[in-house]
């Protein structure tokens, strides 16, 4: 549920299914950070995929915004405007950080977004945005 670098095996992990409690007890005793969330299979995965729709969508939007602003030479104005709307966020730094993460992990993240798109379709929801985010991550990783 968070980036692995810096946390290693302590990265937060959700577990679901009939043996989630037992697995968490055993693995947490070894230093992991597993939180059982449900005995129902699929619930933990749904929580992760729903979160990913938001996080990876934000990354795709910020990267596209930063690239377009850079090409127009208006980064300062755009990031200043965004900072006025969201004062706690350094959008210039965020854009750099997200671009690096997507360059490094974009292929894996795109595959995860395609899984999220499949989940949305299974629910009878439109998956177009999730698929577009997957495409954006692949582009940013240099796969397309």
N, C-alpha and C positions, 0 to 999 in steps of 0.2 A: 504493500500500500504506500510505498515511498521509495525514493532512489536508494539503491543498495550501497553505492560508494560512501564510505565513511561509517556505515552502520554494519556492513557485513552480515553475519548471521543474526544480528539483532534487528534487522529490518522488520517492520510490522507485517505480519502475514495473517490473513483470515483463513479459518478452516471451517468446513462444513461437512455434513454427512453424519452417519450414525456413530462413527468412531472419532469425531473431531475432538471431543473432550480428552479422550485417552491419548490421542496423538499429541495434542498440545501439552499435556502433562509430561509425557516422555521427552519430547523435543525441547520444551522450555527448560527442563532440568539440565539439558546439555548446552544451554545458552541462547536458544532461539527465542523469538518473540511472537508466538502464535496465539491468536485469540479465536477461540471457537465461537462462531456466531449463530450456528443453527445445526440441528440434526437433519434438516432437510437438504438433500443433495441439490446443488446448484445455487443456493442462496449466497454463499460466499463469493462465488464466481460472478453472480449478478451484481453484487456490491462493487466488486473490483471493476467490472466492465462499465458500469454506470459512472463511476468516478473517472475512469479513463476517457469516456466521452467528453467530459468537462475539461480535464487536464490537457489531453492531447489536442482538443479543439482550440483551447486558449493558445497553446504553443503554435499551432498552425496559423492562427490569426495574427499573433504578434510577429511571427517571422515574416509573413506576407506584408504586414504593415511596415516593418522595419526595412525590408528590401525595397518596397515602393518609395518610402520616404527617403531612403538613401539615394535612389536613382533620381529623384526630384531635387535632392539637396535640401529637404525640409525636415530632417530628423529633429533638429533642435525645437522647431516650432511644434511639431507633432507630439514629441515626448513631453514638452512643457504643457501642452494642452491636456494630454492624458494625465499628467501629474496633478493638474488642477482638479480633475474629476476624481482621481484616485490618489490622494496625497501621500499615502503610505507606501506607494510603489515607485521604485526607480525603473522606469520603463526602458531606458537605455541599457542598463545592466541586465534587466530581465530578458530583453531581446537577445543580448549576447549569450547569456547563459542558456536560454532555451534553444537558440540556433546551434550551439555546440552540442547539447544533449541530443538534439534531433539528428545532427550530422553523424553522431556516434552510434545512436540506437534507433534511427529512423526506420530501418527495415523491420526490426522486431516490433516496434510500436505500430507500424502500418499493419502488420499481421494481427496484432491485438485489436486494432480498430476494425478490421474486417470481421473478427469474432464478435465485436460489439454490434456491428451492422447485422450480422446473422441473428444475434439475440433480439435486436429491434424487429427484424422481419418475423421472427418466431412469435413476437408479441402483437403482430399485425400493425406495427408502426413503420413509418417511413425511414429508410436507412440511407438516404441519399447524402445527408450531411456527414454521417460517420464514414461513408465510402470516400467522400471528397477529402476528409481529414486524412484518411489512409493514403490517398494519392498525394496529398501535400507532404506527408512525412517521407514517402518514397522519393519525391522530387528533392526535398531538402537533404536527403541522405545520398543523393546522386545516383539513385537507381533508375530514374526515368530520364 
